[in-house]
Amino acid sequence: MKLSEYQNVVEYIHTIGFKPGCIQEIAKCFPSYSLKTLGSIYSQDYQ
C-alpha cells in the first residue's frame, strides 16, 4: 500500500469516526484491501 492510500484510509476513518461496524463501511470505500488490513489500520489509528 502506498503512503497516500494509507493516508486516504486514515482520513476516511477520521471522517466517519470510531464506531461499531465502521470496518465494513470503510471496506465499501476501499474494496481492494482486506478487512484484516483495514482493521489493522483502524486499530493502529485508534490507539
N, CA, C and O atoms as a Tripos MOL2 file, in Angstrom:
@<TRIPOS>MOLECULE
protein
  188   187    47     0     0
PROTEIN
NO_CHARGES

@<TRIPOS>ATOM
      1 N           0.8360   -1.1690    0.0000 N.3       1 MET1
      2 CA          0.0000    0.0000    0.0000 C.3       1 MET1
      3 C           0.8900    1.2450    0.0000 C.2       1 MET1
      4 O           1.8480    1.3530    0.7660 O.2       1 MET1
      5 N           0.5480    2.1570   -0.8650 N.am      2 LYS2
      6 CA          1.2830    3.4150   -0.9280 C.3       2 LYS2
      7 C           0.8900    4.3070    0.2490 C.2       2 LYS2
      8 O          -0.2160    4.2090    0.7810 O.2       2 LYS2
      9 N           1.8090    5.1680    0.6380 N.am      3 LEU3
     10 CA          1.5670    6.0670    1.7610 C.3       3 LEU3
     11 C           0.3270    6.9250    1.5240 C.2       3 LEU3
     12 O          -0.4590    7.1450    2.4460 O.2       3 LEU3
     13 N           0.1480    7.4030    0.3200 N.am      4 SER4
     14 CA         -1.0150    8.2540    0.0280 C.3       4 SER4
     15 C          -2.3240    7.4860    0.2060 C.2       4 SER4
     16 O          -3.3230    8.0500    0.6540 O.2       4 SER4
     17 N          -2.3180    6.1950   -0.1460 N.am      5 GLU5
     18 CA         -3.5150    5.3710    0.0340 C.3       5 GLU5
     19 C          -3.7880    5.1560    1.5210 C.2       5 GLU5
     20 O          -4.9350    5.2130    1.9650 O.2       5 GLU5
     21 N          -2.7300    4.9090    2.2810 N.am      6 TYR6
     22 CA         -2.8550    4.7510    3.7330 C.3       6 TYR6
     23 C          -3.4490    6.0230    4.3390 C.2       6 TYR6
     24 O          -4.3530    5.9590    5.1720 O.2       6 TYR6
     25 N          -2.9380    7.1660    3.9170 N.am      7 GLN7
     26 CA         -3.4320    8.4440    4.4370 C.3       7 GLN7
     27 C          -4.8980    8.6580    4.0740 C.2       7 GLN7
     28 O          -5.6540    9.2230    4.8640 O.2       7 GLN7
     29 N          -5.3040    8.2130    2.8890 N.am      8 ASN8
     30 CA         -6.7110    8.3110    2.4940 C.3       8 ASN8
     31 C          -7.5980    7.4770    3.4080 C.2       8 ASN8
     32 O          -8.6810    7.9140    3.7980 O.2       8 ASN8
     33 N          -7.1400    6.2780    3.7490 N.am      9 VAL9
     34 CA         -7.9050    5.4130    4.6520 C.3       9 VAL9
     35 C          -8.0240    6.0790    6.0200 C.2       9 VAL9
     36 O          -9.1150    6.1360    6.5860 O.2       9 VAL9
     37 N          -6.9210    6.5780    6.5520 N.am     10 VAL10
     38 CA         -6.9310    7.2270    7.8700 C.3      10 VAL10
     39 C          -7.8390    8.4590    7.8510 C.2      10 VAL10
     40 O          -8.5970    8.6840    8.7940 O.2      10 VAL10
     41 N          -7.7650    9.2420    6.8000 N.am     11 GLU11
     42 CA         -8.6160   10.4270    6.6880 C.3      11 GLU11
     43 C         -10.0890   10.0290    6.6740 C.2      11 GLU11
     44 O         -10.9200   10.6830    7.3050 O.2      11 GLU11
     45 N         -10.4070    8.9620    5.9570 N.am     12 TYR12
     46 CA        -11.7920    8.4920    5.9080 C.3      12 TYR12
     47 C         -12.2530    8.0180    7.2870 C.2      12 TYR12
     48 O         -13.3830    8.2900    7.6920 O.2      12 TYR12
     49 N         -11.3820    7.3120    8.0030 N.am     13 ILE13
     50 CA        -11.7090    6.8570    9.3610 C.3      13 ILE13
     51 C         -12.0270    8.0610   10.2440 C.2      13 ILE13
     52 O         -12.9880    8.0240   11.0120 O.2      13 ILE13
     53 N         -11.2500    9.1050   10.1460 N.am     14 HIS14
     54 CA        -11.4900   10.3040   10.9540 C.3      14 HIS14
     55 C         -12.7990   10.9830   10.5500 C.2      14 HIS14
     56 O         -13.4710   11.5880   11.3850 O.2      14 HIS14
     57 N         -13.1550   10.8830    9.2800 N.am     15 THR15
     58 CA        -14.3930   11.4870    8.7940 C.3      15 THR15
     59 C         -15.6190   10.7830    9.3650 C.2      15 THR15
     60 O         -16.5670   11.4340    9.8040 O.2      15 THR15
     61 N         -15.5970    9.4390    9.3600 N.am     16 ILE16
     62 CA        -16.7720    8.7040    9.8370 C.3      16 ILE16
     63 C         -16.7500    8.4920   11.3400 C.2      16 ILE16
     64 O         -17.7870    8.2120   11.9410 O.2      16 ILE16
     65 N         -15.6010    8.6210   11.9470 N.am     17 GLY17
     66 CA        -15.4770    8.4430   13.3920 C.3      17 GLY17
     67 C         -15.2870    6.9860   13.7760 C.2      17 GLY17
     68 O         -15.4180    6.0800   12.9540 O.2      17 GLY17
     69 N         -14.9780    6.7900   15.0370 N.am     18 PHE18
     70 CA        -14.7600    5.4500   15.5710 C.3      18 PHE18
     71 C         -16.0830    4.9570   16.1410 C.2      18 PHE18
     72 O         -16.5490    5.4470   17.1700 O.2      18 PHE18
     73 N         -16.6830    3.9840   15.4610 N.am     19 LYS19
     74 CA        -17.9650    3.4520   15.9050 C.3      19 LYS19
     75 C         -18.0610    1.9780   15.5390 C.2      19 LYS19
     76 O         -17.3520    1.5120   14.6460 O.2      19 LYS19
     77 N         -18.9260    1.2450   16.2150 N.am     20 PRO20
     78 CA        -19.0870   -0.1780   15.8900 C.3      20 PRO20
     79 C         -19.5230   -0.3640   14.4330 C.2      20 PRO20
     80 O         -20.3620    0.3800   13.9250 O.2      20 PRO20
     81 N         -18.9510   -1.3490   13.7830 N.am     21 GLY21
     82 CA        -19.3210   -1.6660   12.4080 C.3      21 GLY21
     83 C         -18.6870   -0.7900   11.3530 C.2      21 GLY21
     84 O         -19.0050   -0.9250   10.1710 O.2      21 GLY21
     85 N         -17.8110    0.0910   11.7430 N.am     22 CYS22
     86 CA        -17.2590    1.0080   10.7390 C.3      22 CYS22
     87 C         -16.2430    0.3250    9.8180 C.2      22 CYS22
     88 O         -15.9610    0.8350    8.7340 O.2      22 CYS22
     89 N         -15.6960   -0.8090   10.2280 N.am     23 ILE23
     90 CA        -14.7450   -1.5130    9.3550 C.3      23 ILE23
     91 C         -15.4410   -1.9130    8.0520 C.2      23 ILE23
     92 O         -14.8530   -1.7990    6.9770 O.2      23 ILE23
     93 N         -16.6870   -2.3790    8.1410 N.am     24 GLN24
     94 CA        -17.4360   -2.7380    6.9360 C.3      24 GLN24
     95 C         -17.7100   -1.5090    6.0730 C.2      24 GLN24
     96 O         -17.6780   -1.5840    4.8450 O.2      24 GLN24
     97 N         -17.9770   -0.3940    6.7160 N.am     25 GLU25
     98 CA        -18.1990    0.8560    5.9830 C.3      25 GLU25
     99 C         -16.9210    1.3010    5.2730 C.2      25 GLU25
    100 O         -16.9630    1.7600    4.1320 O.2      25 GLU25
    101 N         -15.7990    1.1630    5.9520 N.am     26 ILE26
    102 CA        -14.5050    1.5040    5.3570 C.3      26 ILE26
    103 C         -14.2230    0.5820    4.1720 C.2      26 ILE26
    104 O         -13.7310    1.0230    3.1340 O.2      26 ILE26
    105 N         -14.5400   -0.7020    4.3410 N.am     27 ALA27
    106 CA        -14.2900   -1.6870    3.2840 C.3      27 ALA27
    107 C         -15.0810   -1.3780    2.0140 C.2      27 ALA27
    108 O         -14.6210   -1.6820    0.9140 O.2      27 ALA27
    109 N         -16.2530   -0.7830    2.1510 N.am     28 LYS28
    110 CA        -17.0510   -0.4160    0.9760 C.3      28 LYS28
    111 C         -16.3490    0.6640    0.1500 C.2      28 LYS28
    112 O         -16.4540    0.6920   -1.0760 O.2      28 LYS28
    113 N         -15.6370    1.5430    0.8360 N.am     29 CYS29
    114 CA        -14.9280    2.6250    0.1400 C.3      29 CYS29
    115 C         -13.5510    2.2100   -0.3620 C.2      29 CYS29
    116 O         -13.0020    2.8200   -1.2790 O.2      29 CYS29
    117 N         -13.0030    1.1650    0.2500 N.am     30 PHE30
    118 CA        -11.6700    0.6830   -0.1260 C.3      30 PHE30
    119 C         -11.7270   -0.8310   -0.3520 C.2      30 PHE30
    120 O         -11.1190   -1.5950    0.3970 O.2      30 PHE30
    121 N         -12.4610   -1.2630   -1.3870 N.am     31 PRO31
    122 CA        -12.6780   -2.7050   -1.5970 C.3      31 PRO31
    123 C         -11.4290   -3.4900   -2.0010 C.2      31 PRO31
    124 O         -11.4300   -4.7190   -1.9320 O.2      31 PRO31
    125 N         -10.3910   -2.8170   -2.4100 N.am     32 SER32
    126 CA         -9.1890   -3.5390   -2.8430 C.3      32 SER32
    127 C          -8.3350   -4.0080   -1.6670 C.2      32 SER32
    128 O          -7.3580   -4.7300   -1.8630 O.2      32 SER32
    129 N          -8.6960   -3.6030   -0.4440 N.am     33 TYR33
    130 CA         -7.9400   -4.0080    0.7440 C.3      33 TYR33
    131 C          -8.7690   -4.9600    1.5940 C.2      33 TYR33
    132 O          -9.9890   -4.8230    1.6920 O.2      33 TYR33
    133 N          -8.1020   -5.9130    2.2000 N.am     34 SER34
    134 CA         -8.7970   -6.9010    3.0280 C.3      34 SER34
    135 C          -9.2920   -6.2630    4.3240 C.2      34 SER34
    136 O          -8.8020   -5.2180    4.7520 O.2      34 SER34
    137 N         -10.2800   -6.9230    4.9370 N.am     35 LEU35
    138 CA        -10.7740   -6.4600    6.2300 C.3      35 LEU35
    139 C          -9.6660   -6.4880    7.2750 C.2      35 LEU35
    140 O          -9.6200   -5.6430    8.1690 O.2      35 LEU35
    141 N          -8.7790   -7.4620    7.1560 N.am     36 LYS36
    142 CA         -7.6580   -7.5670    8.0930 C.3      36 LYS36
    143 C          -6.7540   -6.3360    7.9830 C.2      36 LYS36
    144 O          -6.3470   -5.7690    8.9970 O.2      36 LYS36
    145 N          -6.4460   -5.9310    6.7700 N.am     37 THR37
    146 CA         -5.6030   -4.7520    6.5520 C.3      37 THR37
    147 C          -6.2800   -3.4950    7.0710 C.2      37 THR37
    148 O          -5.6640   -2.6950    7.7750 O.2      37 THR37
    149 N          -7.5470   -3.3230    6.7240 N.am     38 LEU38
    150 CA         -8.2770   -2.1370    7.1690 C.3      38 LEU38
    151 C          -8.4530   -2.1280    8.6840 C.2      38 LEU38
    152 O          -8.3740   -1.0780    9.3200 O.2      38 LEU38
    153 N          -8.6900   -3.3010    9.2530 N.am     39 GLY39
    154 CA         -8.8070   -3.4040   10.7050 C.3      39 GLY39
    155 C          -7.5130   -3.0460   11.4060 C.2      39 GLY39
    156 O          -7.5220   -2.4280   12.4710 O.2      39 GLY39
    157 N          -6.4060   -3.4330   10.8090 N.am     40 SER40
    158 CA         -5.0990   -3.1090   11.3680 C.3      40 SER40
    159 C          -4.8580   -1.6010   11.3450 C.2      40 SER40
    160 O          -4.3750   -1.0300   12.3230 O.2      40 SER40
    161 N          -5.1910   -0.9670   10.2410 N.am     41 ILE41
    162 CA         -5.0480    0.4890   10.1330 C.3      41 ILE41
    163 C          -5.9610    1.1710   11.1490 C.2      41 ILE41
    164 O          -5.5520    2.1110   11.8290 O.2      41 ILE41
    165 N          -7.1860    0.6950   11.2450 N.am     42 TYR42
    166 CA         -8.1570    1.2600   12.1860 C.3      42 TYR42
    167 C          -7.6490    1.1700   13.6180 C.2      42 TYR42
    168 O          -7.6650    2.1570   14.3520 O.2      42 TYR42
    169 N          -7.2000   -0.0150   14.0110 N.am     43 SER43
    170 CA         -6.7650   -0.2020   15.3950 C.3      43 SER43
    171 C          -5.4900    0.5850   15.6970 C.2      43 SER43
    172 O          -5.3230    1.0980   16.8030 O.2      43 SER43
    173 N          -4.6030    0.6800   14.7260 N.am     44 GLN44
    174 CA         -3.3820    1.4620   14.9260 C.3      44 GLN44
    175 C          -3.7240    2.9350   15.1090 C.2      44 GLN44
    176 O          -3.1530    3.6070   15.9680 O.2      44 GLN44
    177 N          -4.6440    3.4290   14.3100 N.am     45 ASP45
    178 CA         -5.0160    4.8370   14.3980 C.3      45 ASP45
    179 C          -5.8210    5.1130   15.6650 C.2      45 ASP45
    180 O          -5.7200    6.1980   16.2370 O.2      45 ASP45
    181 N          -6.6130    4.1450   16.1070 N.am     46 TYR46
    182 CA         -7.4490    4.3080   17.2980 C.3      46 TYR46
    183 C          -6.6010    4.4620   18.5540 C.2      46 TYR46
    184 O          -6.9690    5.1740   19.4880 O.2      46 TYR46
    185 N          -5.4570    3.7800   18.5560 N.am     47 GLN47
    186 CA         -4.5840    3.8450   19.7230 C.3      47 GLN47
    187 C          -3.9880    5.2070   19.7840 C.2      47 GLN47
    188 O          -3.2110    5.5020   20.6920 O.2      47 GLN47
@<TRIPOS>BOND
     1     1     2 1
     2     2     3 1
     3     3     4 2
     4     3     5 am
     5     5     6 1
     6     6     7 1
     7     7     8 2
     8     7     9 am
     9     9    10 1
    10    10    11 1
    11    11    12 2
    12    11    13 am
    13    13    14 1
    14    14    15 1
    15    15    16 2
    16    15    17 am
    17    17    18 1
    18    18    19 1
    19    19    20 2
    20    19    21 am
    21    21    22 1
    22    22    23 1
    23    23    24 2
    24    23    25 am
    25    25    26 1
    26    26    27 1
    27    27    28 2
    28    27    29 am
    29    29    30 1
    30    30    31 1
    31    31    32 2
    32    31    33 am
    33    33    34 1
    34    34    35 1
    35    35    36 2
    36    35    37 am
    37    37    38 1
    38    38    39 1
    39    39    40 2
    40    39    41 am
    41    41    42 1
    42    42    43 1
    43    43    44 2
    44    43    45 am
    45    45    46 1
    46    46    47 1
    47    47    48 2
    48    47    49 am
    49    49    50 1
    50    50    51 1
    51    51    52 2
    52    51    53 am
    53    53    54 1
    54    54    55 1
    55    55    56 2
    56    55    57 am
    57    57    58 1
    58    58    59 1
    59    59    60 2
    60    59    61 am
    61    61    62 1
    62    62    63 1
    63    63    64 2
    64    63    65 am
    65    65    66 1
    66    66    67 1
    67    67    68 2
    68    67    69 am
    69    69    70 1
    70    70    71 1
    71    71    72 2
    72    71    73 am
    73    73    74 1
    74    74    75 1
    75    75    76 2
    76    75    77 am
    77    77    78 1
    78    78    79 1
    79    79    80 2
    80    79    81 am
    81    81    82 1
    82    82    83 1
    83    83    84 2
    84    83    85 am
    85    85    86 1
    86    86    87 1
    87    87    88 2
    88    87    89 am
    89    89    90 1
    90    90    91 1
    91    91    92 2
    92    91    93 am
    93    93    94 1
    94    94    95 1
    95    95    96 2
    96    95    97 am
    97    97    98 1
    98    98    99 1
    99    99   100 2
   100    99   101 am
   101   101   102 1
   102   102   103 1
   103   103   104 2
   104   103   105 am
   105   105   106 1
   106   106   107 1
   107   107   108 2
   108   107   109 am
   109   109   110 1
   110   110   111 1
   111   111   112 2
   112   111   113 am
   113   113   114 1
   114   114   115 1
   115   115   116 2
   116   115   117 am
   117   117   118 1
   118   118   119 1
   119   119   120 2
   120   119   121 am
   121   121   122 1
   122   122   123 1
   123   123   124 2
   124   123   125 am
   125   125   126 1
   126   126   127 1
   127   127   128 2
   128   127   129 am
   129   129   130 1
   130   130   131 1
   131   131   132 2
   132   131   133 am
   133   133   134 1
   134   134   135 1
   135   135   136 2
   136   135   137 am
   137   137   138 1
   138   138   139 1
   139   139   140 2
   140   139   141 am
   141   141   142 1
   142   142   143 1
   143   143   144 2
   144   143   145 am
   145   145   146 1
   146   146   147 1
   147   147   148 2
   148   147   149 am
   149   149   150 1
   150   150   151 1
   151   151   152 2
   152   151   153 am
   153   153   154 1
   154   154   155 1
   155   155   156 2
   156   155   157 am
   157   157   158 1
   158   158   159 1
   159   159   160 2
   160   159   161 am
   161   161   162 1
   162   162   163 1
   163   163   164 2
   164   163   165 am
   165   165   166 1
   166   166   167 1
   167   167   168 2
   168   167   169 am
   169   169   170 1
   170   170   171 1
   171   171   172 2
   172   171   173 am
   173   173   174 1
   174   174   175 1
   175   175   176 2
   176   175   177 am
   177   177   178 1
   178   178   179 1
   179   179   180 2
   180   179   181 am
   181   181   182 1
   182   182   183 1
   183   183   184 2
   184   183   185 am
   185   185   186 1
   186   186   187 1
   187   187   188 2
@<TRIPOS>SUBSTRUCTURE
     1 MET1         2 RESIDUE 1 A MET
     2 LYS2         6 RESIDUE 1 A LYS
     3 LEU3        10 RESIDUE 1 A LEU
     4 SER4        14 RESIDUE 1 A SER
     5 GLU5        18 RESIDUE 1 A GLU
     6 TYR6        22 RESIDUE 1 A TYR
     7 GLN7        26 RESIDUE 1 A GLN
     8 ASN8        30 RESIDUE 1 A ASN
     9 VAL9        34 RESIDUE 1 A VAL
    10 VAL10       38 RESIDUE 1 A VAL
    11 GLU11       42 RESIDUE 1 A GLU
    12 TYR12       46 RESIDUE 1 A TYR
    13 ILE13       50 RESIDUE 1 A ILE
    14 HIS14       54 RESIDUE 1 A HIS
    15 THR15       58 RESIDUE 1 A THR
    16 ILE16       62 RESIDUE 1 A ILE
    17 GLY17       66 RESIDUE 1 A GLY
    18 PHE18       70 RESIDUE 1 A PHE
    19 LYS19       74 RESIDUE 1 A LYS
    20 PRO20       78 RESIDUE 1 A PRO
    21 GLY21       82 RESIDUE 1 A GLY
    22 CYS22       86 RESIDUE 1 A CYS
    23 ILE23       90 RESIDUE 1 A ILE
    24 GLN24       94 RESIDUE 1 A GLN
    25 GLU25       98 RESIDUE 1 A GLU
    26 ILE26      102 RESIDUE 1 A ILE
    27 ALA27      106 RESIDUE 1 A ALA
    28 LYS28      110 RESIDUE 1 A LYS
    29 CYS29      114 RESIDUE 1 A CYS
    30 PHE30      118 RESIDUE 1 A PHE
    31 PRO31      122 RESIDUE 1 A PRO
    32 SER32      126 RESIDUE 1 A SER
    33 TYR33      130 RESIDUE 1 A TYR
    34 SER34      134 RESIDUE 1 A SER
    35 LEU35      138 RESIDUE 1 A LEU
    36 LYS36      142 RESIDUE 1 A LYS
    37 THR37      146 RESIDUE 1 A THR
    38 LEU38      150 RESIDUE 1 A LEU
    39 GLY39      154 RESIDUE 1 A GLY
    40 SER40      158 RESIDUE 1 A SER
    41 ILE41      162 RESIDUE 1 A ILE
    42 TYR42      166 RESIDUE 1 A TYR
    43 SER43      170 RESIDUE 1 A SER
    44 GLN44      174 RESIDUE 1 A GLN
    45 ASP45      178 RESIDUE 1 A ASP
    46 TYR46      182 RESIDUE 1 A TYR
    47 GLN47      186 RESIDUE 1 A GLN
